[in-house]
Amino acid sequence: MKKQRILKLSQSQFKGDMSIEEALKSRRTIRTISSKEIDLSVISQLLWALQGTTYTENFPEDEKILHKTAPSASKTYPLEVYTVFQTGLYHYEPRKHMLHLISDEDTRDKLSEAAITLLNRDVSKLHH
């Protein structure tokens, strides 16, 4: 992936091939990390599902309130979403459905190490 300061994401899809029930039933935890890059269109869809805008409510004096896929008390939406690629760390901007480059450092290895807990280490030893 070429390093860009702003990554515009593809339009989100609102109808899929699998029902939410099928997705929940087939959900599994995978404790191995692949080096294969995930297609940006898949990342785009995941980001929208996590914190994307479902609609914008317009009020007088050009005030706008975003409604997102995940509920939030009093529409505060305190969750900030980041994604990391070989080219750097990006911040997700739901209003514009795009990624902004925060750092051009490749932090994937550091994040992988940080995600491993004692439980993960113990479980992974059982499977080897």
C-alpha positions as CSV (number, residue, x, y, z in Angstrom):
1,M,0.0,0.0,0.0
2,K,1.3,3.4,-1.0
3,K,1.7,5.9,1.9
4,Q,-1.0,8.6,1.8
5,R,-1.9,11.3,4.3
6,I,-5.6,10.7,3.7
7,L,-7.2,7.4,2.6
8,K,-10.6,7.7,1.2
9,L,-12.7,4.6,1.9
10,S,-15.1,2.9,-0.4
11,Q,-18.8,3.3,0.0
12,S,-20.2,1.0,2.7
13,Q,-22.5,-1.9,1.8
14,F,-25.8,-2.1,3.6
15,K,-26.9,-5.6,2.5
16,G,-24.7,-8.6,2.7
17,D,-24.7,-12.3,1.8
18,M,-25.0,-13.5,5.4
19,S,-27.6,-12.7,8.1
20,I,-26.4,-11.3,11.5
21,E,-27.5,-14.6,13.1
22,E,-25.3,-16.6,10.7
23,A,-22.4,-14.3,11.3
24,L,-22.8,-14.6,15.1
25,K,-23.0,-18.4,14.9
26,S,-19.9,-18.7,12.8
27,R,-17.8,-16.2,14.9
28,R,-14.5,-17.7,16.1
29,T,-11.5,-16.3,17.9
30,I,-8.3,-16.7,15.9
31,R,-5.1,-16.3,17.9
32,T,-2.6,-16.3,15.0
33,I,-1.8,-13.2,13.0
34,S,-1.4,-13.4,9.3
35,S,1.1,-11.3,7.4
36,K,-1.4,-11.0,4.5
37,E,-2.8,-7.5,4.0
38,I,-6.5,-7.1,4.3
39,D,-8.1,-5.4,1.3
40,L,-9.0,-1.8,2.0
41,S,-12.6,-2.3,1.0
42,V,-12.9,-4.9,3.8
43,I,-11.3,-2.5,6.2
44,S,-13.7,0.2,5.0
45,Q,-16.7,-2.0,5.7
46,L,-15.4,-3.0,9.2
47,L,-14.7,0.6,10.2
48,W,-18.2,1.7,9.1
49,A,-19.8,-1.3,11.0
50,L,-17.7,-0.3,14.1
51,Q,-18.3,3.5,14.2
52,G,-19.7,4.6,10.9
53,T,-22.4,7.2,10.3
54,T,-25.9,5.9,9.7
55,Y,-27.5,9.3,9.2
56,T,-27.0,13.0,9.9
57,E,-29.7,14.9,11.8
58,N,-29.9,18.6,10.8
59,F,-30.8,21.3,13.3
60,P,-31.3,25.0,13.0
61,E,-28.1,27.2,12.6
62,D,-26.3,24.4,10.7
63,E,-25.9,22.2,13.7
64,K,-25.6,18.5,12.7
65,I,-25.8,15.5,14.9
66,L,-24.3,12.2,13.6
67,H,-25.9,8.9,14.4
68,K,-23.6,6.0,14.2
69,T,-23.8,2.2,13.9
70,A,-22.9,1.7,17.6
71,P,-25.1,3.3,20.2
72,S,-23.8,5.9,22.7
73,A,-25.4,7.5,25.7
74,S,-26.5,11.0,24.9
75,K,-24.8,10.7,21.5
76,T,-21.3,11.3,23.0
77,Y,-19.5,8.6,21.0
78,P,-16.4,8.5,23.1
79,L,-14.8,5.6,21.0
80,E,-12.0,6.6,18.7
81,V,-10.9,4.1,16.1
82,Y,-7.4,3.6,14.6
83,T,-6.0,1.2,12.1
84,V,-2.4,0.4,11.4
85,F,-0.8,-0.6,8.1
86,Q,2.8,-1.1,7.1
87,T,2.7,2.5,5.9
88,G,1.7,3.9,9.3
89,L,-1.0,4.5,11.9
90,Y,-4.3,6.0,10.7
91,H,-7.3,7.6,12.6
92,Y,-10.8,6.9,11.3
93,E,-13.0,9.9,10.7
94,P,-16.7,8.7,10.6
95,R,-18.1,12.0,9.4
96,K,-16.1,11.8,6.2
97,H,-15.6,7.9,6.2
98,M,-11.9,8.3,5.7
99,L,-8.6,7.6,7.4
100,H,-6.0,10.3,8.4
101,L,-2.3,9.4,8.7
102,I,-1.2,10.0,12.3
103,S,2.2,8.4,12.2
104,D,4.2,6.9,9.4
105,E,5.9,4.4,11.7
106,D,5.0,0.7,11.2
107,T,3.7,-0.2,14.7
108,R,2.2,-3.6,13.7
109,D,4.7,-5.7,15.7
110,K,4.4,-3.5,18.8
111,L,0.6,-3.8,18.7
112,S,0.7,-7.5,18.1
113,E,2.9,-7.9,21.2
114,A,0.7,-5.6,23.2
115,A,-2.4,-7.7,22.3
116,I,-0.9,-10.9,23.7
117,T,-2.1,-11.4,27.3
118,L,-1.1,-14.2,29.7
119,L,-4.3,-16.0,28.8
120,N,-3.5,-15.8,25.0
121,R,0.0,-17.1,25.7
122,D,-1.3,-20.0,27.8
123,V,-3.9,-20.9,25.2
124,S,-1.5,-20.7,22.2
125,K,0.9,-23.1,24.0
126,L,-2.0,-25.7,24.2
127,H,-2.4,-25.6,20.4
128,H,1.2,-26.1,19.5
